[in-house]
Amino acid sequence: MKVKLTFWKFVFLAFMAAGTYATAVRFIRGLGPSTNLNDQFPWGIWIGFDVLCGVMLAAGGFTLTAAVHIFNIKRLRPIVRPTVLTAFLGYLLVCVALMYDLGRPYRIWHPLVMRNPHSVMFEVAYCVMLYTTVLSLEFAPIVLERFDLQKPLKIIRSVLVPLVIGGVILSTLHQSSLGTLYLIMPEKLHPFWYSPLLPVFFFISAIAVGLAMTIFESSLSAKHFGRQLELPILQELGRVLFVVLAVLAILRFEDLFHRGMLRLLFRPSYEMYFFWLEISLSLILPLILLSRKSLRQQAGALYLVSVLVVLGFITNRLNVSITGLESAAGVHYVPKWTEVAVTGAIIAVGFALFGLATKYLPIFPGDHEVEMVEPVAAQPIARQGAVLENAAD
């Protein structure tokens, strides 16, 4: 059987080849030859992007499962499974990325037995491990259905709501605690990003990114797999996203005002340019687009907003973990190509695993559900939400 080498398969193979070589350099020669990190700047893209951004981009898991299983918003059910899959893969790949950054990765199990409850990093490690376990159990029904294992499926479903509640608690703890990590360096982190409210900002922005990633993922899945786009659901997520972003924008500028930092917003500096890039992508442009009802009803506009929000908060996490620390460290960090290669390979693996899961597992609604939804697509947009809601009830 011939395997057709498409453009994207070639790109995937190129990323994997570069990532394999970079992995060999990392684990044979160590962190020094494989990164541009040093004692003055020990955390780079593997923490800033692979971990901070990776955890944030997987936040749709607790957001959507809470909405469906705790608040019983049934009309969001069609997009829960792909969202849980994204979150599960995201956390697994975060754990893989941590193995690269740890100086002695074979000791990653130490927090399990060497507890330090006074350490924020200990709390993050435990929450990530526990929430990854919760996500595996939330994902388990999809696998059990595929192999028609009814007894274990019944057991998992019977404890699904407590699992979701536990997952929301764990996510709330470690999404905010990732911001808490940077509260110990008030003299090092630039005042644009250092704030006593940093844990709150991290948590609220994770919710925003979770909603944006759901829109982004649903749009791409509909196009790539030839499925119908759940436009009424995405419109509702867009309305909620507008509220979340508005709350975060108010808090961010209130915080800058009370700390007397507004005067720095128009004083040219390296940090100022990155701050405005972050704010423009994550808050200003999405809020302008979402404030117009006509745009909130368009699939293309919602997709654009989701891309802006994701890119904006990726910039935010990199600003907190890299840009805001460079001046105090007296260095200008640029990741080595091997660091970028590892990150690119991890992302490529994530896309590949998502594609395989959707091919062999019941990730999207079944044929009977599609038949129930398809007639709605032909109706005017204004009526779609009401029809889906009545059908779900």
N, C-alpha and C positions, 0 to 999 in steps of 0.2 A: 504494500500500500504506500503510495507516494504522499509525502507530507509537503504541502504547499508552503513555501517560505514567503509570507507576506511582509509588508513593511514593518508592522508592529511586532511581528515575531522576530524579525531581524533586530529591532531596537531592544527587545527583551533579551535576546542572546548577547547583544553587545554589553548591556548593563550587567548581565550575569557574569560574563567573562571578566570585565573590569572589577566587579565586586569579589569574584573568586581570587583574583590576584591580590587585591587589597587585603582580603581576609588572611591570605597566606603571609603577607608582610606583617600584618598586625600580630598574629599569633606565633610567628616564628621569630621575628626580630623585635617585637614589643611596641609600646606606644610612641616612643621617641622617633624612630624611623618612619612610622606610618602616619604621624599627625604633626601639626604645627603647635601642639600644646606644650606648655612648660610650667614651672612652679608658680610663675606670676599669673598665668592664665590657664588653669587646669581643666576648665570645662569649655568645650567648643560646640560644634554642630551636632555631635552625637548626643549631647545632652539638650542643647537648645532646640534642635529640630526633632531628632529621633524620639526623644523622651517627652519634653514639654509639649511640643506640637502633636506628637503621636497620641498622647493621652487626651489632649484637647479635641483632636479630630474624631476620636471615638466616643465623644460625649453624647452623641445621639442615642446610644444604647440605653442609658438610664433615663433620658428625657422622654423618649417615645414609649418605652415599656411602662414607665410610671403613668403616662397619659392614658394608655390603653388598659393596663391591668389594675391600676390603683384607682384612677379617676373614671374608668369605664367609658372612655371616649371611643366607642366602637368604630366610628367612621375612619379612624386612623389605623385600624387593624391591617389593611392591605400592605402598608409599608413597614410594619414592625419587623418582619423576618429579615429583609435585606439590611435593615438598620442594625439589628442584633448581630448579623453576620459581619458587617463592617466593624462594629465595636469589638467583637471577639477577635477578629484578625488584627485589628489595631493594637490591642493589648498584648497579643502573642508576639507581634513584631516589636513592640516596645521592650518586652523582656529579652528578645534577641539582641536588640540594639544595646541594651545595658551590658550584655556580655562583652561587647567590643570596648566599651568605655571603662569598665572595671579593670584596675591594674592586675588583679588576681581573680579572674572570672570564675575559677573553680571554687571560690569561697562564697558564691552568691547565696548559698543556703545558710550562711552564718546567722542572719537575723532571726531565723526560725528558732535557734537555740540560744543565741547570745543577745538577749533582749536589753534594749535601752529605752524605756518608755519616756525618757526626758528628751529624746532626739526626734526632731521633726522628720528627718530622713528615715528613721526607723518606722514611724507611723505611715509614711508614704509607701515604704517597702511592703509593710504588712497589708495595707489597704489595696495596693495594686495586686499582690498575690491573691488575696481573698476575692477581690472583684473579678479577676481573671477566672477564678474557680466558679463564681456565680455566673459569669457569662457562658462558660462551658456548659453549665447546667441549663441555662436559658436556651442555648443553642441545641442541646441534646434532643428535644422533641423532633426537630427537623430530621436528624439522623435516624432516630427511632422510627419515625413514620416511613422513611425511605426503605427500611428493612422490615417493616411491619412487626415491630416488637411491642406488642400491646401492653404487656404487664409493666415493664419499666416505664413505658410512656404514660400509663395511668398514674404511676407513683410520682413522676416528675410533674405532671399537670396538677396533682393534688397539693403540691407545695410551691407552685409557681408564684402565687401572690406573695408569700413570705420571702421567697428568693428575690423578687423584684424590689420589695421594701428594703431588704438587706443591701441590695445592689445600689439603691438610691442613697442610702446612708453612707456606704463606703465611697461612692463617687463624690458625694458632697464633701467628705473628709479629705480625700486626697487631691481632688481638683483644687480646693482652696489651699491645701497644705503645700502644694507646689509653689504657690505664691509666698507662703510663710517662710520657705527656705531662704528667700532673699531679704527678709526683714532683719537678719542678723548682720547685714552689711550697710548700715545707713551712710557711712563715710565713703563707701565704694560705689554704690549704685547711684547713677545720675538722678537728680531730683525730679526729672520728668517722669520717672518710673518708680522711684522709691516712695512708698506711701504706707501709712498704717493700714490703709484699706486694700492693700495689694491682694490679700487672700480673697476678699470680696470681689475684686475686679476679676481675678482668675476664675472664680466660680461662675459669675454672671456671664463672662465672655465664653466660658465653656458651654453654657446653655445656648447662647447665640450661635456658636459654631456647630453645635449639635443639630440645631434646626436648619442651618445653612447647608450642612453636609447631607442632611436628609433630602433637601431639595436638589442639591447637586447630584447626589447618587441616583435619585429617582429619575431625573432628567436624562442622565447618561444611560441608565439601564433601559429606559423606554426606547431610546434611539438605537442603542447597540443590539438589544435583544428583540427589537421589533414589537415591543409591548405597548399597550395603551398607557398614556400618561395620566396619572391620577390628579388632574388639574385642580378640581375642587379642594382636594386635600392640601396640595401645595399652596393654594391661595390662602387657606386657613393658616398654614404654617407661616406664610409671609406676613399675615396680620400680627401673629404672635411675635415674630422676629422683629417687627417694627417697634413693638412695645418694649421688648427686651433691650434693643439697641438704644432706644430713647432714654430708658432708665440708666443704662450704663453711661451714656453721653453726659447726662446731668450729673451723675456722681463723679465722673472723671474731671469735669471742669469745676465743679464745686470743690473738689479736693485740691485742685491746682490753685483756686482762688484763696482758700483758707490757709494754704501753705505759702502764699505769696509768690507763686511761681508763674503767674500769668505774664509778668514782665519779661520772662525769658522766651516766651513763645515767638517773638519777632526779633530776637537777637541772634543774628546768623552764627551758626555753629554746626559742627558735624552732627551732634545729637538732635539739634532743632530740625534739620532736614529729614532725618529718619522718624522723628516724632510726627511731623506733619504728613509724611507718607503713610504712617500707620493710621493716624486719625482719619485721613481722607479716605483710605481704602475700607476701613472697618466701620466707620460711623457716618461721616459726612455724606459721601456719595450714596451708600445704601439707604440712609434716612431720606434723602431727597427723592430717590426712586420709589421707595415704599410709601412715601406720603401721598403719592398720586394713585388714586383708586384704579384708574384705567391701566396703569402699568402693573399694579398688583394682580391684575386678572390675566396678564399675558405670560405664557410659559417662558418665552425668551427673556423677558425682563426679570422674572424670578430667578432664572438660571444665572443671569448676569449679576444679580444681587448676591446670590450664593457664592459665586466666584470671588467677588469683591470682599465679602465678609471673611471667607476662608483665608484669602491672601492677606487681608488686613490684620487678622489676629495671629497668623503665622509671623508677620512682621513684628507684632507686639511681643510675642514670646522671644523672638530673636533679639529684639531691642533690650528686653529685660535681662536675658542671659548672656548677651555678647556686647551690643552697642553701648549699653549703659554702664558697662564695667571697664571698657577699654581705657578711658582717660585715667581712672584711678590706678589701673595696673601699669600704665605707662607703655602699653603695647598696642599694636594694631593687628588684630587677629584675622588672618585669611586662611580658611581651611585648606589643607593639602588635598591634592587630587584624589588620593587614596581615601580620605575621609568622605569626600563627595561620592566616590565610587561605591563605598559601602552603603551610604544613605540611598543612593539611586537603586542599588540592587535590592535593598529591603522594600522600597516602594514598588519596584517591579514585581517582586514576589507577592506582595499584597494584591496587586491587580490580577496577577495570574491565579492566585488561590480563590479570589472572588469569582473569576470567570469559571473555574472548575466547579466551585460549589453550586453556582447557578445552573450549571449544565447537568450535574448528577444528583442534586438534592432539590426537594420541593421548597425553594426559597420564595418564589412568587405565588400569588393566588392560583388555585387550581382552575381547571377548565370550567367547572360549574360556577366558580366565583366570577371568572372573566365574563361568562355569558350573562351573569346578572348585572355586571357593570357596563358592558358594551353599549346597550341601548341608551345609557345616560349620555354617552359622548356625543350623540347626535342632537341633543337638546341644547337650548341656549345656555351659556355659561352661568347666567344668573340663577337658573333653576337646578343646576347639577348638584350643588351642595345640599339643597333641601331633599332632592330625590335620594341621594346616597344616605343621608341621615335617616330618612324614613325607612329605607331598605334595611339599614343596620338595626333599627329598633324592631 
